[in-house]
Amino acid sequence: MEVRRLYSSPLLAIREVHCSASRGDASGVETSPAPSLAIPLRGCFTVSRRDHAVVGDPNTAMLFDAGLPYRVEHPADHGDVCLVLDCEAGTAADAFGNGARKLAELRPFRATYAPLTPALHFRAQALRSALRRGNADPLFVEEEGLALVARLGAAPAPTVSRVAQGTVERAKAFVGGHFTEGITLGAIAAAVGTSPFSLARAFPAVTGMTTHRYVVALRLAAALDAVAGGERSLSRVAVDAGFAHHSHMTKLFAQTFGATPQTVRRRFALDMTAST
């Protein structure tokens, strides 16, 4: 695992974490020393806590209370890349109405994961790009970082049954390893041991999206990550992300993120300290 510290202050620390684990690799028991928000930018992983497991991917941010144990494993190859924001304990308590200040007692988040919309995913990529330049305004960094924590950390706990949750998390794990391919609802359902009808009902109840929208969102996130990294060939970006043609990708990209891939590449290459 490679960890790059992008920002650190008494209020907030931001890390870029690259994990190169292969399919099936699992960690030992881990804990977070501070309330943390992990925003997956690429890849997917499963976080197991007590008796439930949730798949983190570019559609699903993961929330970690301080001191609570968890394990991580990877349902797909190629590992993952995350932007991790570690909050100062008192700040997290203030943000979510928790009066506890002792690190071991602080449990500010209402849930263990949160839906990551394309707009929030884009903001995370923009923050990462600004920090990579090394001259980002600390005021911008802290306000934008805390805005992401506030939006995602306030997500309500899920109300679906554990059976439905488990089925959908297995489906997300399968999709995470196959979203660049031409997969069908039947193939996903067969992989997780349920019927297409049951999956079609449960998936939106858990994720807020149909399986088709979920797959497209993962493809767009992969395209955004490639463009943010400076890739110039849109044809390569489209094929690698699972789109049939770069014109289709460009149209969806602009509709989703409000700018063409070319515009985003130029923007992310510029000083973004004035962004909001």
Buried (B, 14 or more C-beta within 10 A) or exposed (E): EEEEEBBEEEBBBBBBBBBBBEEEBEBEEEEBEBBBBBBBBBBBBBBBBEEEBBBBBBBBBBBBBBBBEBBBBBBBEBBBBBBBBBBBBBBBBBBBEBEBEEEEBBBBBBBBBBBBBBEBBBBBBBBBBBBBEEEBBEEBBBEBBBBBBEBBBBBEEBEEEEEBBBBBBBBBBBBBBBBBEEBEBEBBBBBBEBEBEBBBEBBBBBBEBEBEBBBBBBBBBBBBBBBBBEBEEBEEBBBBBBBEEBEEBBEBBBEBBEBBBBBBBEBBEEEBBEBE
